[in-house]
Amino acid sequence: YKEYFHLSYLGIFANIAKLRIKNYFQQSTTNIAKIANLSADEYLQCSVLLIFINHKTLLTLGLLLLCLTLTFSQAQLASTVEEFQIGLVLPLTGSLEAVGNAVKNASELALAEINQTASIQLRFVVEDSASTAEGAVTAFNNLIEQGVTAIIGPVTSSASEQTFPIAQENGVLTLSPLAAAGGLSEIGDYVFQANLTTDVVIPNGVALTQASLGYENVAILLDTDDLFSQNAYEVLLASFEAQGINVVTTETLQTDDTDFSEQLSRIQDAAPDAIFISTLPLEGVGI
């Protein structure tokens, strides 16, 4: 995962350093590709990153290494500009601090490499979201007040749902590296998701695993507080219906719960062939 973060951010920041054009979002995808000196096909091919997690697993992550073109003010467009600020909104404290610090460390590695050769130096302005959507909103507002025009973050779908409209309204280019709920990038032209979304991953995952394992009856454990979990649950239900899979029970929990014994006991009584956990990854580890 460290290699994944490093490689994906390195690609993103390489494009930031390469493309510095005002009013990027008025351009079409074809025009963006031309600006980057790539054909449309080459641009799409470059957006796919193959990562070997271990000798047995190959994850094909269609990371759209967005050509994050930065919107500059007149002062920033002047030849005297030597530094450009990028906001970084991450959960550096709270329940997701392990994720936030991993992203921060990987981002700083990529930044250091790019700044070795870039004509304009990039600098992070870091804000802690404290692992909450409310904290992410505060962080975005703080960065916008400071004049930051490009932000990486937040990392969750719930926080992105709250902050993407703020970024769109203020014309701040924003990329969430991990938010995976479907439809978030449709909020506007200034907001993007680097991660594969639930509507892409889940249907294919269900089809492949069901064909391999042959399960017919499943149980679901759902976090009702989290947007990603709820979105994943809806896609799961549609995928199960398409594959003729029966849901024998659905148990719920809330974010930050630590005791799942009652839910798991009821699932055991329902005797499913498989259990699908629709929660944030760290919650899944605890379960």
Phi, psi and chi 1 to 4 in degrees:
 res  aa     phi    psi   chi1   chi2   chi3   chi4
   1 TYR       -  -35.0  -76.4  109.5      -      -
   2 LYS   -61.6  -41.5  -70.6 -179.0 -179.8  178.1
   3 GLU   -65.2  -37.9  -67.6  174.0   -7.0      -
   4 TYR   -60.6  -49.8  160.4   73.7      -      -
   5 PHE   -60.8  -45.2  -79.0  127.5      -      -
   6 HIS   -62.5  -49.3 -170.4 -172.9      -      -
   7 LEU   -64.3  -43.1  -72.3  170.8      -      -
   8 SER   -67.3  -41.3   61.6      -      -      -
   9 TYR   -70.8  -35.6  -86.0  104.7      -      -
  10 LEU   -60.1  -42.5 -177.2   59.5      -      -
  11 GLY   -64.7  -41.5      -      -      -      -
  12 ILE   -63.1  -49.2  -69.7  166.5      -      -
  13 PHE   -71.5  -28.7  -77.2  118.5      -      -
  14 ALA   -61.0  -39.0      -      -      -      -
  15 ASN   -73.9  -32.4  -78.3  -64.1      -      -
  16 ILE   -60.2  -46.6  -68.7  177.6      -      -
  17 ALA   -66.5  -29.4      -      -      -      -
  18 LYS   -79.8  -39.5 -176.2  177.2  180.0 -179.0
  19 LEU  -110.0  117.3  -60.9  177.9      -      -
  20 ARG  -133.6   77.6  -55.0 -170.6  -59.8  -88.3
  21 ILE  -127.3  131.0  -58.1  166.6      -      -
  22 LYS   -70.6  147.2 -169.3  175.4 -178.3 -179.3
  23 ASN    59.3   44.6  -64.4  -31.3      -      -
  24 TYR   -54.7  -39.7  161.8   83.1      -      -
  25 PHE   -75.2   -1.1  -71.3  105.7      -      -
  26 GLN   -86.1   -4.7  -64.9  177.8   -1.3      -
  27 GLN   -93.3  150.9  -54.6  -68.1  -25.4      -
  28 SER   -82.5  168.3   66.0      -      -      -
  29 THR   -59.7  -39.7  -59.0      -      -      -
  30 THR   -62.6  -43.0  -58.9      -      -      -
  31 ASN   -66.0  -36.9  -71.6  -24.6      -      -
  32 ILE   -60.7  -43.8  -65.5  165.9      -      -
  33 ALA   -62.7  -39.0      -      -      -      -
  34 LYS   -64.3  -40.8  -71.1  179.7 -179.7  177.7
  35 ILE   -59.8  -37.1  -68.2  169.0      -      -
  36 ALA   -82.7    7.4      -      -      -      -
  37 ASN    61.6   32.9  -61.5  -41.3      -      -
  38 LEU  -125.0  149.0  -62.6  173.0      -      -
  39 SER   -74.0  165.1   69.0      -      -      -
  40 ALA   -59.9  -40.2      -      -      -      -
  41 ASP   -66.3  -42.8  -73.3  -18.9      -      -
  42 GLU   -63.2  -38.5  -70.3  171.8  -27.9      -
  43 TYR   -61.0  -44.1  176.4   76.8      -      -
  44 LEU   -68.9  -38.7  -68.9  174.5      -      -
  45 GLN   -63.6  -36.9  -70.0  171.0    7.5      -
  46 CYS   -70.8  -13.7  -72.5      -      -      -
  47 SER   -85.6   -4.8   70.2      -      -      -
  48 VAL  -101.7  126.6  178.4      -      -      -
  49 LEU  -119.9  123.1 -179.4   62.5      -      -
  50 LEU   -98.6  125.5  -60.2 -179.6      -      -
  51 ILE  -124.3  125.2  -57.6  167.5      -      -
  52 PHE   -88.4  112.1  -74.2   90.7      -      -
  53 ILE   -78.7  -42.6  -59.4  -57.5      -      -
  54 ASN  -153.7 -173.0   53.5   44.7      -      -
  55 HIS   -69.0  -17.9  -66.3  -62.1      -      -
  56 LYS  -103.7  -16.1  -63.8 -178.5  179.7  179.2
  57 THR  -123.0  128.9  -54.7      -      -      -
  58 LEU  -120.7  114.4  172.8   63.9      -      -
  59 LEU   -98.1  122.0  -73.4 -177.9      -      -
  60 THR   -96.7  102.5  -56.0      -      -      -
  61 LEU  -102.7  112.6  -61.2  177.1      -      -
  62 GLY   -77.1   66.3      -      -      -      -
  63 LEU   -72.7  115.1  -72.7  175.7      -      -
  64 LEU   -76.7   95.4 -178.5   58.8      -      -
  65 LEU   -75.1   83.5  -63.0  179.5      -      -
  66 LEU   -56.2  133.7  -58.1  168.2      -      -
  67 CYS   -77.4   83.6  -65.5      -      -      -
  68 LEU   -71.5   91.0  -70.8  177.7      -      -
  69 THR   -81.7  125.2  -52.4      -      -      -
  70 LEU   -87.9  136.8  -51.9  176.7      -      -
  71 THR   -88.5  114.9   55.0      -      -      -
  72 PHE  -101.5  146.4  -73.2   85.4      -      -
  73 SER   -79.1  173.1   64.2      -      -      -
  74 GLN   -59.5  -37.7  -73.6 -174.9  -26.3      -
  75 ALA   -65.3  -38.4      -      -      -      -
  76 GLN   -72.9  -24.1  -70.5  169.9  -40.4      -
  77 LEU   -79.6  -14.0  -75.2  171.0      -      -
  78 ALA   -66.5  155.5      -      -      -      -
  79 SER   -68.6  -14.1   60.0      -      -      -
  80 THR   -83.1   -5.3   56.0      -      -      -
  81 VAL   -66.0  129.6  172.7      -      -      -
  82 GLU  -123.6   -7.4  -62.8 -179.2   -6.7      -
  83 GLU  -147.0  140.2 -177.7  179.0   81.8      -
  84 PHE  -127.5  133.8 -173.7   83.7      -      -
  85 GLN   -93.2  136.1  -64.3 -176.5  134.6      -
  86 ILE  -123.7  126.0  -60.8  173.5      -      -
  87 GLY   -74.5  144.8      -      -      -      -
  88 LEU  -130.4  108.8 -156.7   58.6      -      -
  89 VAL  -108.5  108.5  175.5      -      -      -
  90 LEU  -138.1  153.6  -60.0  171.9      -      -
  91 PRO   -81.4   88.6   30.0  -33.7      -      -
  92 LEU   -88.6  -10.2  -57.8  177.8      -      -
  93 THR  -136.0  164.1   57.8      -      -      -
  94 GLY    93.8 -165.4      -      -      -      -
  95 SER   -66.9  -22.4   60.4      -      -      -
  96 LEU  -108.3   18.6  -62.0  174.8      -      -
  97 GLU   -62.6  -30.2   64.7  177.0  -66.9      -
  98 ALA   -63.7  -40.5      -      -      -      -
  99 VAL   -67.5  -47.3  175.7      -      -      -
 100 GLY   -60.2  -43.0      -      -      -      -
 101 ASN   -71.2  -32.0  -78.7  -70.3      -      -
 102 ALA   -64.4  -43.3      -      -      -      -
 103 VAL   -65.8  -41.7  174.3      -      -      -
 104 LYS   -61.3  -45.5 -178.8  174.9  179.5  -72.1
 105 ASN   -62.7  -44.7  -67.9  -20.7      -      -
 106 ALA   -64.5  -39.9      -      -      -      -
 107 SER   -63.3  -41.1  -59.9      -      -      -
 108 GLU   -67.8  -33.7  -70.8  174.1  -16.4      -
 109 LEU   -62.9  -47.2  -75.0  172.3      -      -
 110 ALA   -64.3  -41.1      -      -      -      -
 111 LEU   -61.7  -42.6 -172.7   69.4      -      -
 112 ALA   -62.4  -40.3      -      -      -      -
 113 GLU   -66.3  -44.4  -70.4 -169.1   21.5      -
 114 ILE   -67.3  -39.9  -71.1  165.9      -      -
 115 ASN   -68.4  -13.4  -82.0  -17.1      -      -
 116 GLN   -68.5  -28.4  -71.7  178.4   -0.6      -
 117 THR  -124.2  -12.8   57.1      -      -      -
 118 ALA   -72.0  141.6      -      -      -      -
 119 SER   -72.4  -31.8   58.2      -      -      -
 120 ILE  -109.2  123.5  -67.4 -179.9      -      -
 121 GLN   -78.2  137.7  -65.0  -65.0  -72.8      -
 122 LEU   -99.1  142.6  -54.0  178.5      -      -
 123 ARG  -137.1  136.3 -179.0  174.3   70.8   85.8
 124 PHE   -83.9  140.3  -73.7  138.5      -      -
 125 VAL  -113.9  107.3 -179.0      -      -      -
 126 VAL   -94.6  133.7 -178.0      -      -      -
 127 GLU  -127.6  136.9  -70.8  -81.5  -17.7      -
 128 ASP   -90.9  122.7  179.0   14.1      -      -
 129 SER   -83.6   -8.0   68.7      -      -      -
 130 ALA    57.6   27.6      -      -      -      -
 131 SER    65.3   24.1  -60.8      -      -      -
 132 THR  -131.5  154.9   67.6      -      -      -
 133 ALA   -65.6  -37.9      -      -      -      -
 134 GLU   -63.4  -40.3  -64.8   79.3   10.3      -
 135 GLY   -65.4  -35.8      -      -      -      -
 136 ALA   -66.5  -40.1      -      -      -      -
 137 VAL   -60.7  -46.1  167.9      -      -      -
 138 THR   -60.1  -41.7  -60.5      -      -      -
 139 ALA   -64.2  -43.1      -      -      -      -
 140 PHE   -62.1  -45.7  -96.4   66.0      -      -
 141 ASN   -62.3  -38.8  -72.6  -30.8      -      -
 142 ASN   -62.2  -44.1  -71.9  -17.2      -      -
 143 LEU   -67.0  -41.2  -69.9  171.6      -      -
 144 ILE   -64.1  -38.7  -68.6  169.7      -      -
 145 GLU   -63.8  -27.4  -71.7  176.3    1.9      -
 146 GLN   -83.7   -2.8  -63.8  175.6   54.6      -
 147 GLY    88.4   12.0      -      -      -      -
 148 VAL   -69.6  133.6  171.8      -      -      -
 149 THR  -115.2    5.0   56.8      -      -      -
 150 ALA  -145.7  132.3      -      -      -      -
 151 ILE  -133.6  136.6  -63.3  175.1      -      -
 152 ILE  -104.9  125.2  -67.3  174.6      -      -
 153 GLY   128.3  175.4      -      -      -      -
 154 PRO   -78.4 -172.8   29.0  -32.5      -      -
 155 VAL  -100.2  -14.6  -60.2      -      -      -
 156 THR  -109.3  157.4   67.7      -      -      -
 157 SER   -68.7  -39.0  -61.8      -      -      -
 158 SER   -60.7  -43.2  -65.1      -      -      -
 159 ALA   -70.6  -37.0      -      -      -      -
 160 SER   -65.6  -36.8  -63.5      -      -      -
 161 GLU   -59.5  -33.3 -177.6 -175.1   38.8      -
 162 GLN   -85.8  -32.0  -61.3  -62.0  -44.2      -
 163 THR   -94.6  -28.3   55.6      -      -      -
 164 PHE   -58.7  -42.0  -85.3   14.7      -      -
 165 PRO   -61.6  -34.1  -25.8   36.1      -      -
 166 ILE   -65.6  -44.8  -62.5  172.1      -      -
 167 ALA   -63.1  -43.6      -      -      -      -
 168 GLN   -62.6  -44.9  179.7   66.3   26.3      -
 169 GLU   -62.9  -34.0 -179.6  179.9   -6.3      -
 170 ASN   -97.6    3.5  -71.4  -85.1      -      -
 171 GLY    65.5   37.5      -      -      -      -
 172 VAL  -104.6  118.8  174.8      -      -      -
 173 LEU   -63.9  123.6 -172.5   60.6      -      -
 174 THR  -135.5  135.6  -63.1      -      -      -
 175 LEU  -129.5  121.4  169.6   72.2      -      -
 176 SER   -92.0  124.0  171.9      -      -      -
 177 PRO   -74.9  -22.3   27.4  -34.2      -      -
 178 LEU  -128.4  -16.8  -62.0  178.3      -      -
 179 ALA   -58.1  128.2      -      -      -      -
 180 ALA  -122.6   -0.2      -      -      -      -
 181 ALA   -65.4  138.8      -      -      -      -
 182 GLY   -68.8  147.0      -      -      -      -
 183 GLY    90.1   -8.4      -      -      -      -
 184 LEU   -65.0  -38.8  -70.3  172.5      -      -
 185 SER   -70.5  -11.8   58.8      -      -      -
 186 GLU   -80.6   -3.4  -63.8  174.1    8.1      -
 187 ILE   -61.2  -31.8  -71.9  174.5      -      -
 188 GLY  -179.1  178.7      -      -      -      -
 189 ASP   -80.5  -10.2  -65.8  -26.8      -      -
 190 TYR   -99.6   -2.0  -77.7   81.4      -      -
 191 VAL  -121.4  139.5  -65.3      -      -      -
 192 PHE  -140.2  157.7  -66.8   89.2      -      -
 193 GLN  -121.0  129.8  -63.1  167.3  -99.6      -
 194 ALA   -85.1  -24.4      -      -      -      -
 195 ASN   -81.6  153.3 -147.6   -8.6      -      -
 196 LEU   -66.6  139.9  -68.4  175.2      -      -
 197 THR   -94.5  165.5   52.7      -      -      -
 198 THR   -58.1  -36.8   55.3      -      -      -
 199 ASP   -70.4  -14.4   56.4  -47.8      -      -
 200 VAL   -95.1  -46.2  175.3      -      -      -
 201 VAL   -76.3  -47.4  175.1      -      -      -
 202 ILE   -68.1  -49.3  -69.6  175.8      -      -
 203 PRO   -57.6  -42.7  -25.8   36.4      -      -
 204 ASN   -67.9  -38.3  -68.3  -42.5      -      -
 205 GLY   -64.2  -42.6      -      -      -      -
 206 VAL   -64.4  -45.4  169.3      -      -      -
 207 ALA   -60.7  -43.5      -      -      -      -
 208 LEU   -69.6  -46.4  -72.4  170.9      -      -
 209 THR   -70.9  -35.6   56.4      -      -      -
 210 GLN   -66.3  -39.7 -158.3  -85.8  -22.8      -
 211 ALA   -64.9  -34.6      -      -      -      -
 212 SER   -81.2  -41.5  175.6      -      -      -
 213 LEU  -100.0  -21.1  -58.8  175.1      -      -
 214 GLY    71.8   24.1      -      -      -      -
 215 TYR   -71.9  145.6   52.1   79.4      -      -
 216 GLU  -120.1  -29.3  -62.2  178.8   -6.5      -
 217 ASN  -121.7  128.6  -60.7  -60.9      -      -
 218 VAL  -130.3  158.1  -59.8      -      -      -
 219 ALA  -117.8  153.6      -      -      -      -
 220 ILE  -125.7  137.4  -57.8  174.6      -      -
 221 LEU  -114.4  117.8 -162.6   53.5      -      -
 222 LEU  -121.4  132.2  166.2   66.6      -      -
 223 ASP   -87.2  111.5 -177.7  -12.9      -      -
 224 THR   -80.7   -7.8   56.9      -      -      -
 225 ASP   -89.7  -21.4  -72.2  -14.8      -      -
 226 ASP  -104.7  133.6  176.2   63.4      -      -
 227 LEU   -63.3  -47.1  175.2   63.4      -      -
 228 PHE   -57.3  -44.6  162.7   75.1      -      -
 229 SER   -63.1  -42.1  -56.3      -      -      -
 230 GLN   -67.0  -41.7  -65.8  170.1   -5.1      -
 231 ASN   -64.8  -42.6 -177.9 -103.9      -      -
 232 ALA   -62.6  -38.4      -      -      -      -
 233 TYR   -61.2  -45.3  171.7   69.1      -      -
 234 GLU   -62.7  -40.4  -66.6  169.7   -0.7      -
 235 VAL   -69.5  -36.3  178.8      -      -      -
 236 LEU   -59.4  -47.4  -83.8  172.1      -      -
 237 LEU   -58.9  -44.2  -68.5 -179.1      -      -
 238 ALA   -65.0  -38.2      -      -      -      -
 239 SER   -68.4  -40.3  -59.0      -      -      -
 240 PHE   -63.1  -42.4  -68.1  152.5      -      -
 241 GLU   -62.5  -40.8 -177.6  177.0   -0.6      -
 242 ALA   -65.5  -30.0      -      -      -      -
 243 GLN   -96.7    0.4  -63.7  -65.6  -36.1      -
 244 GLY    70.5   32.2      -      -      -      -
 245 ILE   -97.3  136.9  -61.5  168.7      -      -
 246 ASN   -96.5  130.6  179.8   44.6      -      -
 247 VAL   -92.8  112.8  178.8      -      -      -
 248 VAL   -84.4  -26.3  -66.1      -      -      -
 249 THR  -164.6  149.9 -174.2      -      -      -
 250 THR  -125.6  121.2  -62.4      -      -      -
 251 GLU  -109.1  147.0  -63.8  -66.3  -29.2      -
 252 THR  -117.3  158.6   62.2      -      -      -
 253 LEU  -147.9  174.9   56.8   92.0      -      -
 254 GLN  -120.8  149.7  -66.8 -179.5  -41.6      -
 255 THR   -51.7  136.8  -57.7      -      -      -
 256 ASP    79.6    1.9  -63.1  -30.0      -      -
 257 ASP   -62.4  147.6  -78.2   -7.5      -      -
 258 THR  -123.4  -17.0   57.4      -      -      -
 259 ASP  -108.8  114.0 -175.6   -0.9      -      -
 260 PHE  -117.1   17.5  -46.7  104.1      -      -
 261 SER   -63.2  -41.1   55.2      -      -      -
 262 GLU   -65.8  -44.8  -68.3 -174.3    7.2      -
 263 GLN   -62.3  -43.1  -65.3   96.2  -38.3      -
 264 LEU   -69.4  -31.5  -67.9  174.9      -      -
 265 SER   -65.8  -42.5  -66.6      -      -      -
 266 ARG   -66.8  -36.0  -72.1 -168.7  -70.0  -91.6
 267 ILE   -65.9  -40.8  -72.0  174.7      -      -
 268 GLN   -60.6  -40.6 -175.2  177.2   32.4      -
 269 ASP   -65.2  -30.6  -67.9  -20.5      -      -
 270 ALA   -77.3  -13.4      -      -      -      -
 271 ALA    52.7   55.9      -      -      -      -
 272 PRO   -75.8  161.7   31.6  -36.8      -      -
 273 ASP   -79.3  -25.9  -58.0  -40.0      -      -
 274 ALA  -152.9  154.7      -      -      -      -
 275 ILE  -118.4  130.0  -57.3  173.1      -      -
 276 PHE  -107.9  125.7  -78.4   77.5      -      -
 277 ILE  -104.5  114.4  -58.1  173.6      -      -
 278 SER  -106.9   80.5 -172.0      -      -      -
 279 THR  -142.5  176.9   68.5      -      -      -
 280 LEU   -65.8  151.5  -69.6  172.9      -      -
 281 PRO   -54.0  -41.7  -28.5   36.5      -      -
 282 LEU   -66.0  -33.8  -68.9 -179.6      -      -
 283 GLU   -66.2  -38.9  -70.5  178.3  -39.6      -
 284 GLY   -59.5  -37.2      -      -      -      -
 285 VAL   -61.4  -43.7  171.4      -      -      -
 286 GLY   -64.0  -38.8      -      -      -      -
 287 ILE   -67.0      -  -65.5  168.6      -      -
